């Protein structure tokens, strides 16, 4: 798997200059949700629910920075909540994380643990060698996973040669992972600029993909 050329647009660099991005490339055979992984997810849900409330999750550095990035780019983060905040709100309300597949579950667990929004894409469905993080435009077409068409104007968005593939709120249906996925690119969005925390998140994901799927992994920064 060749590395993608992942860059930040000038408009993003201007509005979120502290941004640190982490990339995880992984090759594996995906499986239905793993029982041991589900147990790990349930334990993390209990830990998070015991530490935070709906009000205090907004103070978690990764979430606070992502919300600030939305505002800087022109989006209301309370109307279009970033996925990391969505996950934490869900477990605080006493609901379990969704069980989708081992690969997707690891991404959700890493997001819950780290407070970062993480995009997980089927590498083979990404068009072209380049990915750019920019800002959504008025009327730009985008179909969120399980959400239908969403308005990404003023929202940070990763684009490949065809169009948007991921935002902090929702990844795109076009490049989503399924049980048929064998190559993944995961992007950790460190809007707080904390490279050590981004590294910890990447290392956790790498270890989980190796343990649960026997994956071959490597990490990079952008």
Secondary structure, 3 states (H helix, E strand, C coil): CCCCEEEECHHHHHHCCCCEEEEEEEECCCCCCCHHHHHHHHHHHHHHHHHCCCCHHHHCHHHHHHHHHHHHHCCCCCCCCCHHHHHHHHHHCCCCCCCCCHHHHHHHHHHHHHCCEEEEEEHHHCCCCEEEEEECCCCCCCEECCCEECCCCCCEEEECCCCEEEECCCEEHHHCCCCCCCEEEEEEEECCCCHHHHHHHHHHHHHHHHHHHCCEEEEEEC
